[in-house]
Amino acid sequence: MSLKARLAVQCLLTAVVTGAMLFLPAGTFRFWQAWIFLALLLTPMVAASIYFYERDPQLVERRLQSKEKVGEQRLIMKFAKVIFFGAFLLPGFDFRLGWSRRSFGAVPLWLMILSGAIALAGYLVTYWVLDVNSYASRIIQVEKEQRVISVGPYRIVRHPMYFGAVISVLFTPLALGSYWAVPVFALIIPVIVLRILNEENFLRQELAGYPEYCLRTCSRLIPFVW
């Protein structure tokens, strides 16, 4: 299968699986928050896919890899997938059964809009990272002649893609109108922290110049915090 075809299949699968996780628990397509969320997720994803396919096909090839080579990372990603799957089911059930409305009152429209905008900003940070770092693979690896990237968002934190992911994770449930899903989505953050710690151990050993980069850029994930 060609790279273009694989990329198209990946985008289609993302749309179908995410839509299924949202609409099936809701039991209806009237879950309007889900439609808006899918638009915020898929529009930049498709645009970025076209852009990077034309500009940097090697990056696209790296982003399509999914089989982790580091044993600890395989275990971490299994936990992440379980949490991610469970978290995305909750907003649909909440819409259907009214858990948030009965417990705390409906999520205000302004808060859903603001949360959607912040979640979108998180996605855009990840695409900024891809534009700066052609070696930003989905799996933990170091390639021949790979160099340390220290420009753009990498001047602020050592793992800006995870920073963008954390922003999106925290605000996605509110964008979907669910208070109840917030703590479950937040469980992804400790998994990201574990992934970062393991990844840094690997990079310190395998990527030339990375220990020196860590001395220059002190924050791993959140500026001035950690």
Contacts in CASP RR format, 6 or more apart in sequence:
PFRMAT RR
TARGET T0000
AUTHOR 0000-0000-0000
METHOD contacts of the structure
MODEL  1
MSLKARLAVQCLLTAVVTGAMLFLPAGTFRFWQAWIFLALLLTPMVAASI
YFYERDPQLVERRLQSKEKVGEQRLIMKFAKVIFFGAFLLPGFDFRLGWS
RRSFGAVPLWLMILSGAIALAGYLVTYWVLDVNSYASRIIQVEKEQRVIS
VGPYRIVRHPMYFGAVISVLFTPLALGSYWAVPVFALIIPVIVLRILNEE
NFLRQELAGYPEYCLRTCSRLIPFVW
1 9 0 8 1.000
3 53 0 8 1.000
3 57 0 8 1.000
3 60 0 8 1.000
3 61 0 8 1.000
3 64 0 8 1.000
4 53 0 8 1.000
6 64 0 8 1.000
7 49 0 8 1.000
7 53 0 8 1.000
7 60 0 8 1.000
7 64 0 8 1.000
10 64 0 8 1.000
11 42 0 8 1.000
11 45 0 8 1.000
11 46 0 8 1.000
11 49 0 8 1.000
14 41 0 8 1.000
14 42 0 8 1.000
14 45 0 8 1.000
15 38 0 8 1.000
15 42 0 8 1.000
18 38 0 8 1.000
18 41 0 8 1.000
18 88 0 8 1.000
19 34 0 8 1.000
19 38 0 8 1.000
21 85 0 8 1.000
21 88 0 8 1.000
21 89 0 8 1.000
22 31 0 8 1.000
22 34 0 8 1.000
22 37 0 8 1.000
22 38 0 8 1.000
22 88 0 8 1.000
22 91 0 8 1.000
22 92 0 8 1.000
22 176 0 8 1.000
23 29 0 8 1.000
23 31 0 8 1.000
23 34 0 8 1.000
23 92 0 8 1.000
25 89 0 8 1.000
25 90 0 8 1.000
25 91 0 8 1.000
25 92 0 8 1.000
25 93 0 8 1.000
25 95 0 8 1.000
25 96 0 8 1.000
26 34 0 8 1.000
26 91 0 8 1.000
26 92 0 8 1.000
26 93 0 8 1.000
26 95 0 8 1.000
26 96 0 8 1.000
27 92 0 8 1.000
27 96 0 8 1.000
28 96 0 8 1.000
31 92 0 8 1.000
31 95 0 8 1.000
33 91 0 8 1.000
33 95 0 8 1.000
33 112 0 8 1.000
33 175 0 8 1.000
33 176 0 8 1.000
33 177 0 8 1.000
34 91 0 8 1.000
34 92 0 8 1.000
34 95 0 8 1.000
34 176 0 8 1.000
36 116 0 8 1.000
36 175 0 8 1.000
37 116 0 8 1.000
37 119 0 8 1.000
37 172 0 8 1.000
37 175 0 8 1.000
37 176 0 8 1.000
40 116 0 8 1.000
40 119 0 8 1.000
40 120 0 8 1.000
40 123 0 8 1.000
40 175 0 8 1.000
41 123 0 8 1.000
44 120 0 8 1.000
44 123 0 8 1.000
44 124 0 8 1.000
44 127 0 8 1.000
45 123 0 8 1.000
48 127 0 8 1.000
48 130 0 8 1.000
49 60 0 8 1.000
52 59 0 8 1.000
52 60 0 8 1.000
52 63 0 8 1.000
52 130 0 8 1.000
53 60 0 8 1.000
56 134 0 8 1.000
58 134 0 8 1.000
59 130 0 8 1.000
59 134 0 8 1.000
59 135 0 8 1.000
59 136 0 8 1.000
62 134 0 8 1.000
62 135 0 8 1.000
62 136 0 8 1.000
62 137 0 8 1.000
62 138 0 8 1.000
63 130 0 8 1.000
63 136 0 8 1.000
63 137 0 8 1.000
63 138 0 8 1.000
64 138 0 8 1.000
65 137 0 8 1.000
65 138 0 8 1.000
65 139 0 8 1.000
66 138 0 8 1.000
66 139 0 8 1.000
67 139 0 8 1.000
68 74 0 8 1.000
68 77 0 8 1.000
68 139 0 8 1.000
68 140 0 8 1.000
69 139 0 8 1.000
69 140 0 8 1.000
69 141 0 8 1.000
70 140 0 8 1.000
70 198 0 8 1.000
70 202 0 8 1.000
72 198 0 8 1.000
73 139 0 8 1.000
73 140 0 8 1.000
73 195 0 8 1.000
73 198 0 8 1.000
73 199 0 8 1.000
76 191 0 8 1.000
76 194 0 8 1.000
76 195 0 8 1.000
76 198 0 8 1.000
77 195 0 8 1.000
79 191 0 8 1.000
80 188 0 8 1.000
80 191 0 8 1.000
80 192 0 8 1.000
80 195 0 8 1.000
83 184 0 8 1.000
83 187 0 8 1.000
83 188 0 8 1.000
83 191 0 8 1.000
84 188 0 8 1.000
86 184 0 8 1.000
87 173 0 8 1.000
87 181 0 8 1.000
87 184 0 8 1.000
87 185 0 8 1.000
87 187 0 8 1.000
87 188 0 8 1.000
90 173 0 8 1.000
90 178 0 8 1.000
90 180 0 8 1.000
90 181 0 8 1.000
90 184 0 8 1.000
91 173 0 8 1.000
91 176 0 8 1.000
91 177 0 8 1.000
91 178 0 8 1.000
91 181 0 8 1.000
92 176 0 8 1.000
92 178 0 8 1.000
93 99 0 8 1.000
94 100 0 8 1.000
94 177 0 8 1.000
94 178 0 8 1.000
94 179 0 8 1.000
94 180 0 8 1.000
94 181 0 8 1.000
95 176 0 8 1.000
95 177 0 8 1.000
95 178 0 8 1.000
99 178 0 8 1.000
99 180 0 8 1.000
100 106 0 8 1.000
100 107 0 8 1.000
100 177 0 8 1.000
100 178 0 8 1.000
100 179 0 8 1.000
100 180 0 8 1.000
103 179 0 8 1.000
103 180 0 8 1.000
104 179 0 8 1.000
106 177 0 8 1.000
107 174 0 8 1.000
107 177 0 8 1.000
107 178 0 8 1.000
107 179 0 8 1.000
111 174 0 8 1.000
112 174 0 8 1.000
112 175 0 8 1.000
112 176 0 8 1.000
112 177 0 8 1.000
115 171 0 8 1.000
115 172 0 8 1.000
115 174 0 8 1.000
115 175 0 8 1.000
116 171 0 8 1.000
116 172 0 8 1.000
116 174 0 8 1.000
116 175 0 8 1.000
118 167 0 8 1.000
118 171 0 8 1.000
119 167 0 8 1.000
119 168 0 8 1.000
119 171 0 8 1.000
119 172 0 8 1.000
119 175 0 8 1.000
121 167 0 8 1.000
122 164 0 8 1.000
122 165 0 8 1.000
122 167 0 8 1.000
122 168 0 8 1.000
123 164 0 8 1.000
123 168 0 8 1.000
125 153 0 8 1.000
125 160 0 8 1.000
125 161 0 8 1.000
125 163 0 8 1.000
125 164 0 8 1.000
125 167 0 8 1.000
126 161 0 8 1.000
126 164 0 8 1.000
126 165 0 8 1.000
128 152 0 8 1.000
128 153 0 8 1.000
128 160 0 8 1.000
129 136 0 8 1.000
129 153 0 8 1.000
129 154 0 8 1.000
129 160 0 8 1.000
129 161 0 8 1.000
130 136 0 8 1.000
130 161 0 8 1.000
132 149 0 8 1.000
132 151 0 8 1.000
132 152 0 8 1.000
132 153 0 8 1.000
132 154 0 8 1.000
133 149 0 8 1.000
133 154 0 8 1.000
135 143 0 8 1.000
135 146 0 8 1.000
135 149 0 8 1.000
136 161 0 8 1.000
140 198 0 8 1.000
140 199 0 8 1.000
140 202 0 8 1.000
142 202 0 8 1.000
142 203 0 8 1.000
142 206 0 8 1.000
142 207 0 8 1.000
146 207 0 8 1.000
147 208 0 8 1.000
148 207 0 8 1.000
148 208 0 8 1.000
148 209 0 8 1.000
148 210 0 8 1.000
148 212 0 8 1.000
148 213 0 8 1.000
150 213 0 8 1.000
150 216 0 8 1.000
150 217 0 8 1.000
153 160 0 8 1.000
153 163 0 8 1.000
154 160 0 8 1.000
154 217 0 8 1.000
155 217 0 8 1.000
156 217 0 8 1.000
156 219 0 8 1.000
156 223 0 8 1.000
157 163 0 8 1.000
157 217 0 8 1.000
157 219 0 8 1.000
157 220 0 8 1.000
157 221 0 8 1.000
157 222 0 8 1.000
157 223 0 8 1.000
158 200 0 8 1.000
158 213 0 8 1.000
158 214 0 8 1.000
158 217 0 8 1.000
158 219 0 8 1.000
158 220 0 8 1.000
158 221 0 8 1.000
159 196 0 8 1.000
159 199 0 8 1.000
159 220 0 8 1.000
159 221 0 8 1.000
162 192 0 8 1.000
162 195 0 8 1.000
162 196 0 8 1.000
162 221 0 8 1.000
163 221 0 8 1.000
163 222 0 8 1.000
165 188 0 8 1.000
165 192 0 8 1.000
166 189 0 8 1.000
166 192 0 8 1.000
166 221 0 8 1.000
166 222 0 8 1.000
169 185 0 8 1.000
169 186 0 8 1.000
169 188 0 8 1.000
169 189 0 8 1.000
170 182 0 8 1.000
170 185 0 8 1.000
170 186 0 8 1.000
170 189 0 8 1.000
172 185 0 8 1.000
173 179 0 8 1.000
173 180 0 8 1.000
173 181 0 8 1.000
173 182 0 8 1.000
173 184 0 8 1.000
173 185 0 8 1.000
174 182 0 8 1.000
192 221 0 8 1.000
193 221 0 8 1.000
196 220 0 8 1.000
196 221 0 8 1.000
200 214 0 8 1.000
200 220 0 8 1.000
203 210 0 8 1.000
204 210 0 8 1.000
204 211 0 8 1.000
204 214 0 8 1.000
219 225 0 8 1.000
219 226 0 8 1.000
220 226 0 8 1.000
END
